[in-house]
C-alpha cells in the first residue's frame, strides 16, 4: 500500500505548464490594460480549475499551470475566453515557449 499512497502524493505535486500564443484580428484587440489582464487571468484560473495563469506581451502569450489530466479542457477554455475578447482570435499551443514542461511543487 505505500506505493498507492505515494502515487497519490505525486499526482497532487505534478503540475503541467502549457503556453499558448494568441493571434488577434487587429492590434486594437490587444490587452493593454493591467486590470483587464488580471481579470482574464482570473477567468482562466476559475474556469479551468488551473493553479495559475500568466498573460504577457499585451495578451499574446498565455501560460497556464494545471493538473495533467485537464490538457484538452484547458485549451478549450482559453480559446473560449479569448474568443469573447476577439471573435476572430486564434489560439495555438507553443511547445517551444514552455521550457521545462512539468513543474514539481516543493
C-alpha positions, 0 to 999 in steps of 0.5 A: 500500500505505500506505493498507492499512497505515494502515487497519490502524493505525486499526482497532487505535486505534478503540475503541467505548464502549457503556453499558448500564443494568441493571434488577434484580428487587429492590434486594437484587440490587444490587452493593454490594460493591467486590470483587464489582464488580471481579470482574464487571468482570473477567468482562466484560473476559475474556469479551468480549475488551473493553479495559475495563469500568466498573460504577457506581451499585451495578451499574446502569450498565455501560460497556464499551470494545471493538473495533467489530466485537464490538457484538452479542457484547458485549451478549450477554455482559453480559446473560449475566453479569448474568443469573447475578447476577439471573435476572430482570435486564434489560439495555438499551443507553443511547445517551444515557449514552455521550457521545462514542461512539468513543474514539481511543487516543493 
